Amino acid sequence: MDTDPDDDSELFRAAIGAVRPLPERPAPPERPRPRPRARMAELDELAARDEFRHGLDELPVESGDVLAYRQDSLPARAWQRLRRGEISAQEELDLHGLDARTAEALLRRFLADAREHGLGCVRVIHGKGRGSQDIARSGVPVLKNLVDRMLRQRSGVLAFHSAPPAQGGTGAVLVLLSPRRRG
């Protein structure tokens, strides 16, 4: 083999000898793509929050008023049972003493968790607002109005009604939730 002493690459090849290429290595797996976000649902939620906050100024609920709401799809018999307190609450959230922003976030999470776990009826204790710092300024119970407006806007809420006196009366509300859709 004729090699040029000044050509380092020729000298290297002569010293190493015959070579064979390495087998192709498969490319590393790609990073999994992020799960798609429901952007329209997020935008709808933001719009509902804005609408909700604007609605707080309209016809507020008073301390002793009964909260009541029913979707047309709910059978009359189920509505009557809810009003009488015959449907037992499977879980409860107490919002006493919380500020409106904290109460709103907790209520949203509570309702989402309740539907996620397949609960059919829950109780939300909002109080009558008599001891509220905010009632002195506005003349209305803040948390009670917050709960009323939020529950009316939630698609998973079939109905709600103030609890019977033994379960909290007009300081609590029983909420009937629709089953979570799987898919």
VOPAGU-2260 file (C-alpha; in pm, 1 decimal, decimal comma):
REM VOPAGU-2260
SITE   aa  ch    i         X         Y         Z
SITE  MET   A    0       0,0       0,0       0,0
SITE  ASP   A    1     142,2     328,1    -108,6
SITE  THR   A    2      91,5     604,8     150,6
SITE  ASP   A    3     202,1     960,9     151,5
SITE  PRO   A    4     374,5    1033,1     487,0
SITE  ASP   A    5     241,6    1388,3     482,5
SITE  ASP   A    6    -123,6    1281,1     440,1
SITE  ASP   A    7    -251,7    1211,1     791,4
SITE  SER   A    8    -583,0    1069,9     678,0
SITE  GLU   A    9    -410,3     812,0     455,5
SITE  LEU   A   10    -179,7     722,5     740,6
SITE  PHE   A   11    -478,8     679,7     973,9
SITE  ARG   A   12    -663,5     453,5     728,4
SITE  ALA   A   13    -353,6     240,3     681,8
SITE  ALA   A   14    -313,3     200,9    1059,5
SITE  ILE   A   15    -678,7     113,7    1123,5
SITE  GLY   A   16    -734,1    -118,3     835,5
SITE  ALA   A   17   -1068,8    -214,3     684,7
SITE  VAL   A   18   -1377,5     -67,5     851,4
SITE  ARG   A   19   -1745,4    -136,1     825,9
SITE  PRO   A   20   -2015,7     124,9     885,7
SITE  LEU   A   21   -2217,1     106,0    1206,9
SITE  PRO   A   22   -2579,5       6,5    1172,2
SITE  GLU   A   23   -2827,4     293,1    1158,5
SITE  ARG   A   24   -2961,6     383,3    1501,0
SITE  PRO   A   25   -3329,4     454,4    1517,1
SITE  ALA   A   26   -3415,5     814,5    1585,6
SITE  PRO   A   27   -3508,6     886,6    1946,8
SITE  PRO   A   28   -3884,0     892,7    2003,9
SITE  GLU   A   29   -4048,5    1228,1    1962,8
SITE  ARG   A   30   -4181,5    1406,2    2267,1
SITE  PRO   A   31   -4548,8    1340,6    2310,9
SITE  ARG   A   32   -4764,9    1618,6    2186,9
SITE  PRO   A   33   -4950,0    1813,5    2454,8
SITE  ARG   A   34   -5312,6    1727,8    2504,6
SITE  PRO   A   35   -5538,6    1960,5    2309,9
SITE  ARG   A   36   -5697,4    2237,3    2512,6
SITE  ALA   A   37   -6061,4    2321,7    2487,9
SITE  ARG   A   38   -5992,5    2681,9    2393,8
SITE  MET   A   39   -6353,0    2767,2    2314,5
SITE  ALA   A   40   -6464,2    2626,0    2650,1
SITE  GLU   A   41   -6197,1    2836,5    2821,8
SITE  LEU   A   42   -6315,2    3146,4    2635,8
SITE  ASP   A   43   -6676,3    3066,3    2726,4
SITE  GLU   A   44   -6574,5    3029,1    3091,0
SITE  LEU   A   45   -6399,0    3367,6    3084,7
SITE  ALA   A   46   -6701,0    3530,2    2920,7
SITE  ALA   A   47   -6931,2    3372,4    3179,0
SITE  ARG   A   48   -6711,4    3505,3    3460,7
SITE  ASP   A   49   -6726,3    3856,7    3317,7
SITE  GLU   A   50   -7101,8    3833,2    3270,3
SITE  PHE   A   51   -7133,8    3694,1    3620,4
SITE  ARG   A   52   -6943,0    3982,8    3775,8
SITE  HIS   A   53   -7157,9    4234,7    3588,2
SITE  GLY   A   54   -7471,1    4051,6    3703,1
SITE  LEU   A   55   -7386,7    4103,8    4069,3
SITE  ASP   A   56   -7524,0    4456,4    4045,2
SITE  GLU   A   57   -7867,9    4343,3    3923,7
SITE  LEU   A   58   -8158,3    4262,3    4158,7
SITE  PRO   A   59   -7969,4    4111,6    4449,3
SITE  VAL   A   60   -8108,8    3831,8    4664,5
SITE  GLU   A   61   -8190,3    3936,5    5019,8
SITE  SER   A   62   -8084,7    3752,9    5335,5
SITE  GLY   A   63   -8410,4    3560,3    5392,3
SITE  ASP   A   64   -8492,4    3495,2    5025,4
SITE  VAL   A   65   -8521,1    3137,5    4902,4
SITE  LEU   A   66   -8284,8    3044,7    4620,1
SITE  ALA   A   67   -8450,9    2833,7    4351,2
SITE  TYR   A   68   -8365,9    2733,5    3995,7
SITE  ARG   A   69   -8474,2    2445,4    3773,6
SITE  GLN   A   70   -8383,7    2346,4    3419,8
SITE  ASP   A   71   -8684,0    2252,2    3206,9
SITE  SER   A   72   -8538,0    1905,8    3148,3
SITE  LEU   A   73   -8564,9    1813,7    3518,1
SITE  PRO   A   74   -8878,0    1608,0    3593,9
SITE  ALA   A   75   -9129,2    1773,6    3826,5
SITE  ARG   A   76   -9105,8    1485,2    4074,2
SITE  ALA   A   77   -8728,2    1531,4    4115,4
SITE  TRP   A   78   -8779,3    1905,7    4159,2
SITE  GLN   A   79   -9037,2    1846,9    4434,9
SITE  ARG   A   80   -8804,5    1604,5    4614,1
SITE  LEU   A   81   -8518,6    1855,8    4598,2
SITE  ARG   A   82   -8738,3    2138,0    4732,8
SITE  ARG   A   83   -8848,8    1923,3    5027,3
SITE  GLY   A   84   -8490,6    1820,5    5104,1
SITE  GLU   A   85   -8564,0    1453,3    5033,5
SITE  ILE   A   86   -8252,4    1410,4    4821,3
SITE  SER   A   87   -7952,8    1370,3    5048,9
SITE  ALA   A   88   -7638,5    1566,4    4978,8
SITE  GLN   A   89   -7337,8    1346,6    4911,9
SITE  GLU   A   90   -7084,5    1621,2    4982,3
SITE  GLU   A   91   -7083,7    1969,0    5134,4
SITE  LEU   A   92   -6891,9    2294,1    5090,0
SITE  ASP   A   93   -6894,9    2562,8    5360,3
SITE  LEU   A   94   -6813,1    2911,5    5234,4
SITE  HIS   A   95   -6868,2    3093,7    5566,8
SITE  GLY   A   96   -6620,3    3372,3    5632,1
SITE  LEU   A   97   -6457,7    3365,5    5288,7
SITE  ASP   A   98   -6412,3    3664,0    5060,7
SITE  ALA   A   99   -6601,6    3657,4    4730,7
SITE  ARG   A  100   -6299,6    3580,4    4510,0
SITE  THR   A  101   -6190,4    3283,5    4722,0
SITE  ALA   A  102   -6548,2    3156,6    4750,9
SITE  GLU   A  103   -6592,8    3176,9    4373,4
SITE  ALA   A  104   -6276,2    2975,1    4305,1
SITE  LEU   A  105   -6365,5    2713,7    4569,0
SITE  LEU   A  106   -6720,6    2676,3    4440,8
SITE  ARG   A  107   -6603,3    2628,5    4080,9
SITE  ARG   A  108   -6354,0    2361,3    4188,1
SITE  PHE   A  109   -6606,7    2193,0    4420,1
SITE  LEU   A  110   -6870,2    2163,8    4145,7
SITE  ALA   A  111   -6616,0    2033,8    3893,6
SITE  ASP   A  112   -6489,6    1773,5    4142,6
SITE  ALA   A  113   -6842,3    1670,8    4238,0
SITE  ARG   A  114   -6933,2    1606,4    3873,9
SITE  GLU   A  115   -6599,4    1435,3    3811,7
SITE  HIS   A  116   -6672,4    1191,6    4096,0
SITE  GLY   A  117   -7030,9    1132,4    3983,8
SITE  LEU   A  118   -7205,7    1302,0    4277,2
SITE  GLY   A  119   -7572,7    1373,1    4215,3
SITE  CYS   A  120   -7655,1    1616,6    4495,6
SITE  VAL   A  121   -7435,4    1849,1    4700,9
SITE  ARG   A  122   -7498,0    2116,8    4963,4
SITE  VAL   A  123   -7333,4    2458,5    4954,5
SITE  ILE   A  124   -7344,4    2657,7    5278,2
SITE  HIS   A  125   -7320,9    3027,2    5197,4
SITE  GLY   A  126   -7471,3    3172,2    5513,9
SITE  LYS   A  127   -7744,5    3429,7    5534,3
SITE  GLY   A  128   -7501,2    3718,1    5520,8
SITE  ARG   A  129   -7602,5    3871,7    5850,4
SITE  GLY   A  130   -7247,6    3871,0    5986,0
SITE  SER   A  131   -7081,3    3966,8    5659,3
SITE  GLN   A  132   -6850,2    4267,5    5639,2
SITE  ASP   A  133   -6971,5    4328,3    5284,1
SITE  ILE   A  134   -7342,1    4335,2    5370,5
SITE  ALA   A  135   -7303,7    4664,2    5559,1
SITE  ARG   A  136   -7175,2    4834,9    5246,5
SITE  SER   A  137   -7409,6    4685,4    4988,3
SITE  GLY   A  138   -7709,2    4588,8    5199,7
SITE  VAL   A  139   -7716,8    4235,5    5051,0
SITE  PRO   A  140   -7549,0    3906,4    5141,9
SITE  VAL   A  141   -7249,3    3879,9    4911,0
SITE  LEU   A  142   -7185,7    3503,8    4921,9
SITE  LYS   A  143   -7552,8    3416,5    4884,8
SITE  ASN   A  144   -7576,5    3627,9    4569,0
SITE  LEU   A  145   -7247,6    3488,4    4442,0
SITE  VAL   A  146   -7368,9    3127,7    4485,6
SITE  ASP   A  147   -7705,6    3205,8    4323,4
SITE  ARG   A  148   -7550,1    3364,2    4013,8
SITE  MET   A  149   -7277,1    3101,3    3974,4
SITE  LEU   A  150   -7512,3    2805,2    4003,3
SITE  ARG   A  151   -7746,3    2952,8    3741,4
SITE  GLN   A  152   -7459,5    2973,8    3493,2
SITE  ARG   A  153   -7313,8    2626,0    3539,9
SITE  SER   A  154   -7416,2    2383,7    3266,4
SITE  GLY   A  155   -7384,0    2084,4    3500,6
SITE  VAL   A  156   -7640,8    2221,6    3746,8
SITE  LEU   A  157   -7987,4    2077,0    3683,8
SITE  ALA   A  158   -8153,0    2254,6    3975,5
SITE  PHE   A  159   -8094,2    2407,8    4315,3
SITE  HIS   A  160   -8313,0    2512,7    4604,5
SITE  SER   A  161   -8256,9    2658,4    4948,1
SITE  ALA   A  162   -8223,7    2381,5    5202,7
SITE  PRO   A  163   -8501,4    2292,5    5448,9
SITE  PRO   A  164   -8464,6    2456,9    5793,1
SITE  ALA   A  165   -8304,0    2145,5    5946,6
SITE  GLN   A  166   -8032,2    2149,9    5676,0
SITE  GLY   A  167   -7942,3    2518,1    5688,6
SITE  GLY   A  168   -8254,3    2693,2    5558,3
SITE  THR   A  169   -8191,1    3002,5    5348,7
SITE  GLY   A  170   -7823,4    2991,7    5450,7
SITE  ALA   A  171   -7757,3    2680,2    5242,0
SITE  VAL   A  172   -7858,0    2543,7    4904,5
SITE  LEU   A  173   -7905,4    2188,2    4776,1
SITE  VAL   A  174   -7767,5    2147,4    4424,4
SITE  LEU   A  175   -7873,8    1870,9    4185,5
SITE  LEU   A  176   -7600,1    1792,0    3932,9
SITE  SER   A  177   -7626,8    1627,5    3593,6
SITE  PRO   A  178   -7424,7    1311,4    3536,2
SITE  ARG   A  179   -7086,3    1368,6    3378,0
SITE  ARG   A  180   -7069,5    1275,6    3011,3
SITE  ARG   A  181   -6799,6    1025,2    2934,1
SITE  GLY   A  182   -6627,6    1036,4    2603,7
